[in-house]
């Protein structure tokens, strides 16, 4: 049996892999604002991050004509709701599930 590969599942798909302890840090607002620019379908991301339909509807109604603000609001809501559990690891895991390596690349560049 081969031993489990070290590092996150997406490690072979990015130019650099951040230290494991960096991935376990809670996300900063700055990084969330920066990656918001790369996120296309925020509602799918929100569902994967654990925001419920009511929370997603609230974000939509507050920023009805601004998808960019909806994305930022969604990431801020996730951070507020999950606190210390709103880590870079959780975020990269979600984008890996969604097959969005471009956002993972952006995250690791910012770490």
N, C-alpha and C positions, 0 to 999 in steps of 0.2 A: 504494500500500500504506500502511495506517495503521501508525504506529509502535507498538511494544509498549506496552501500558498500564503505567504505573509502579505499583509497590506490589504487595502480595500479592493473590491471586485473589479473596479474600473482602472486599476493602476497601470495596466498596459495600454490604456487609451488616452493618456495625458502625457504632456511633455515632462512633467515633474510630479513627484508624489510628496505631499507635505508630511511632516512628522506625524506619527499616530496621535500624539497628545494635542497637536494643533487641531486635528479633526474633531476632537472631543470638546473643544471650547464652544461656548455659546456664540452664536453669530452676532457680529456687530451691525449696527444700523448702516454704517458706511458700506460694508460688504453687501448687505441686503439691497441697498439702493443701487449699487453698481450692477448687481446681477439682475435686478428688475428689468434693466434695459434689454437683457438677452432672453427673457421669458416670454414666450408667445402665447400659450394657452394657460392663463393663470388659474382658471377654474379647475382644470384637471390637476394641476400642481397642488392647489388648495385642498382638494379632496384627498390626495395622497399624503398631505402633511397633517391631516386630521381636523380640518375645519369643516363644520357641519353645514348643511344646506342653508340654514337660517343665517349663519355667519357670512356665508358667501353672498346671499341675497342682500344683506345689509351693506356689504362692500359695494355691490353693484349699484344699489340705489344712491349711496352717498356720492359715488363718482361715476354717474351714469354715462357720461360721454367721454370718459378719459381712461382708456384701457391701461395706460402707463401708471396712472394714479391708483387704479384698481389693483394692479400687480404689487405696487409698493405697499398699499394698505393691507393686502393679503399677507405679505411677508411680515409686516409689523404685527398684524393680528396673531399670526402663528407664533412669533417671538413672545408676545405678551401672554398668550394662552399657555405656552409650554415652558416659558422661563428658561431655566438651565438645561432643559432637555432639547431646546431649540439649537442643536449643534450643527456644525459643518458636516459631520458624519451623516446625520439624519437627512440633511439637505442633499448631499451628494448621493446618498442611497436612493432618494426619490427620483433624482434626475437620471440615475443609472437605470431604474425601473422603466422610466419613460424614454429610455434610449437617447438621452440628450447629453452627449459628451461635450458639446460646445459650452454648456453652462458649467459643467464640472470643471472643464479647463479654466474657465473664467474664475471660478471659486478658488481653485488651487493657485492661480496666479496672484490672487489677492491675499492669500494667507502668508 
